[in-house]
């Protein structure tokens, strides 16, 4: 059991718990159909939405181990949720999740091909969610907001990653000299 949690840090648990709790709260709102004044009528109020949405939020726990796989699993789970439950509000959790994933891509993806694949996966995630989000009137207006913010979080992640790499490079010679 320890193997699947290897490399998971406390902040990863906090992020996964926050996203999953927010998702559970949002799905509860969908199930109870709390809002009647949505641009699109909800397709489902099934309780199955809640555990199915955990598959969308929980993978971020493993963002440090394989961010490309996390993005793919999250996008596939979101597409499955949209296909299974149709028009429901998901944007309040999926968009912040996409922003966190974009930051994580910049920090943990490694090779640029991984960056491109993961960022494309995030765009697929956002398009799939916005295509059937009951709270979003038009997909293009949602994307006009989501994509630039995703880019900002990716840029912040790149800044942090560059700083970490510079600090690591600056410390390496001192460590090597101390070993001699």
Protein Blocks (a to p, Z undefined) as FASTA:
>chain_A
ZZmmgoiafklmmmmmmmmmmmmmmmmmmmnomalcbfbdcfbfcfklmmmmmmmmmmmm
mmmmommlmmmmmmmmmmmmmmmnopadfklmmmmmmmmmmmmmmmmnopaklmmmmmmm
mmmmmmmmmmmgfkbmblklmmmmmmmmmmmmmmmmmmmmmmmmmmmmmmmmmmmmmmZZ
